[in-house]
Structure formats: C-alpha cells, structure tokens
Amino acid sequence: MNMMGSLSTSHIVELANRISANTAIIDNYLETHNLPPLSFNVDGPTNDWIHDAQPEMAAARDAVIDDTEELGRLVTGPRDHIMNSTLHRLSAYQVISRFRLAHAFPIDKEATFAEIAAASGLRKSVTRQVIRLGVVNGYFVEPRPGVVAHNVTTRMLVENPGLQDYLEVLFNESLPASAHTAEALARYPLTEEPGETGFSLANNCNDGFYDLFSKYPARGLKFQTAMKCYQRSSGFDSRHIITGYPWEEFGSGTVVDIGGSHGMVSIGLAQKYPSLSFVVQDLEAIIEGGRANLPAELAARVKFMTHDFFKEDQPIHGAAVYFYRWIFHNWSDKYSVRILRSLIPALKTGAKVIINDYVLPSGKSGFKSRVAEKRARGMDLCMAELFNSQERELDDWANLFKLADSRFEFKGAHQPDGSEMSLIVAEWKGE
C-alpha cells in the first residue's frame, strides 16, 4: 500500500518546487526587460543582470543557487558527497589558467586538441584530459569529438585580463597556501604572526604576504589587478561607501584614507561632497598610479602621501575621519591593535575611525542567503591561510578598539543595502 499520499510533501519536492518558482520569476524578469536569456554559449551575456535596484531578483537568484546545491547534496548522499572531491576540477582550472589555454585559439574559431597542445607546449594527451574535465565543469565546449570551441567562460578569460589575473592569483598564491595551512597550524597553533602561515610554508620562507610581494613586485602587481577585478562585483563596489554613510556631517573636514591605494574611494567621495578634503596614504610604489590618474578638478582637495600605517607618526593631525577599506582583515588582532594605536597621537576629540570591512554574523541567521554565507566563510578562512588573520564579528570589532585604547568609543556598524561589507565606526573620546 502506498502511504506517501497521506504524508506531507517531502523536502526534496519542496526544494524542487521552490527552484521551479524562483526560476520562473527570473525568466519572467529577463523576458519582460528584453534581456538575453542566460547561457554559457560563447555569445552569452557577460554582464551581471542583477543590479542594486533589484533586490528581489538577487533573492530569487540566490534561492535558486542555494536550493539547487542542497537538492544536489541530498540526492547524492553523504558518502558520495564526501568522495566527489573538487580537487581534480581545481587542477584542470589551474592548468587552463597557467598555460593560457583559453588564449590558444581565437574566440570565433575552433581548434583540435593537437593545435591547442602545440600552442601551449603541453602534450596532446594532457591537453585532452584537462579540457574535457573543463568542459563538463563549464570551461570550453566540444561540439564534435576532438574539436574544441569557446564558451562564454573562456571568452571572458580572453577579453578580461583582470579575470585571468584573478585566476592566476587564486591558483599560484591562494591554492598552495590552502594546501599548507593544516601544516602551518600544526607548527604554529597559537601564532598571530604573518610569516607563520600556509602561504609562508608554500613559499618556503618566513616572510608575510606583503613582505614577500615587496621582493617580487610583479607578483604584487598581479595581485592588485586581481583584487580590482574582485572588487568590481556589486557587493564590494565602493559606491556603497559613498552612499552608505552621511559624510556631510563632517562639513569641511579632512578625511585621511589610510592604505587607500589609488584613491578610488576618496575620488568618489570628493566628487559627491565638495566641502570635504582628502589625503590618500599608502606606500610610494602604490600611490604613484593614483597621482597619475587624479582628475584635475580634484587636485586641490585630494592629495597623495607616502605613509606606512604601522608607523607611530601619523602625519595628519586633527582630521575629522581616519578611514580604512579592507585593511584590518589582512592583519591579526596583535597587528590591528598596532594600526589603531599608531593613530592616537594625531587624534582630536570627536574624530571618527571608519572601517569598511566584513562584519560576520555570529550565526547563520544573519546572512541573506547561503550563497552570501559561503562567500564570507570562504573569505574568512582565506585570511587565515594568507595572513594569519580573520574576518570579524561585531563583538570582535568592539573588542579590537577596546584592546587598542579605552578612549575609543565603539559606535557599531552599518551594512548598506546591496553591500557585502559594513561601515564600522568608532569615535575618539580622549583629549
């Protein structure tokens, strides 16, 4: 006797129904807005179809991704889920990146395995192994046996150099660091030192991430390019800083953009808030690019200055704001406290320290979706692998200011709509 009819809908059917409903929402949106259908064909759309003005579409997309992944895990089962490792896929992606297989033949052409092998310097058999594993995971297509063509993924690698650099950094820097992290934790279980990480072991040195890159500037430059590509995604866009805080409250004050690189944030703020002045501080080799590309009309209000934020001689005294974007997550508490303390001689009463960084929820419920949680948790562990640092929860941020000096008054954090990062604020209450 079939008893299923008397039971409530099973969870896998609920998941399938939700996937169907949310997919229909997305499909209807694309159709009514005359947007091209989503496709991995070589002529498929490369731009994000979701923007900040469409939170309901972002929610539908994330729900489809979340539910599809969960349904896949459930029907796969725990044993096969554990055994179906991503390791070999990562190996294929790494070879595609390192040997620039996407660049081996024109986007609008086809090529044989032998032709791609000749262009890349690999054996034909290895080329075939790598590309065929790539094909089943969304890289290239094989329209006929032995013939390879581009899809939209490999087309983007060719057309977007920043994306190619991102993959190279991922596989040449992050992946080896990840592979050595367990060993680093075994050797240095309680360390906060940047030179005692999986990254350091992978490079057979005692240097921290930035110390090593200072010795190999080409690697450092590629890393900067990759991070620019990463930050172009909507959740990390600097516009959330510009619109997500009432900067007008500082009147005609000065904002010191510490570790501000080429000054992208300061330039955006200066364009919107004509009463504010800005000083962008970073290492000399970095800020050169900012000076060269500063719009002429902002030259009187945006200045560039060489400064190391670990030095205890912050040269700009009495500023209204000292701003840090994506700085503290690269440093353990020991070094983050040093960064904050280096400000103290320069601070006037009421000065604000504003930090743009992750604020992780203390539990799962604070994330908008599993997609967002996986991205944030992955970034959190990446900080340990590369820097011996972490992404922080709200209490961690409050404690960091308390450790630095009791005269910092923690004001909390605000996550602007559409942003994956928050604006964390503290006020100096000392003399």
Secondary structure as UniProt FT lines:
FT   HELIX           4..6
FT   HELIX           11..32
FT   TURN            33..34
FT   TURN            42..43
FT   TURN            52..53
FT   HELIX           55..76
FT   HELIX           78..83
FT   HELIX           87..98
FT   TURN            99..100
FT   HELIX           101..103
FT   TURN            107..108
FT   STRAND          110..112
FT   HELIX           113..120
FT   HELIX           124..135
FT   TURN            136..138
FT   STRAND          141..144
FT   TURN            145..146
FT   STRAND          147..149
FT   HELIX           152..159
FT   HELIX           161..169
FT   HELIX           170..174
FT   HELIX           175..187
FT   TURN            189..190
FT   TURN            194..195
FT   HELIX           198..202
FT   TURN            203..204
FT   HELIX           209..215
FT   HELIX           217..231
FT   HELIX           234..236
FT   HELIX           239..243
FT   HELIX           247..250
FT   TURN            251..252
FT   STRAND          254..258
FT   TURN            261..262
FT   HELIX           264..272
FT   TURN            274..275
FT   STRAND          277..282
FT   HELIX           284..293
FT   HELIX           296..298
FT   TURN            299..301
FT   STRAND          302..306
FT   TURN            309..310
FT   STRAND          321..325
FT   HELIX           328..330
FT   HELIX           333..341
FT   TURN            342..343
FT   HELIX           344..346
FT   TURN            349..350
FT   STRAND          352..357
FT   STRAND          359..360
FT   HELIX           364..366
FT   HELIX           370..387
FT   STRAND          392..393
FT   HELIX           394..404
FT   TURN            406..407
FT   STRAND          408..414
FT   TURN            417..418
FT   STRAND          422..428
//
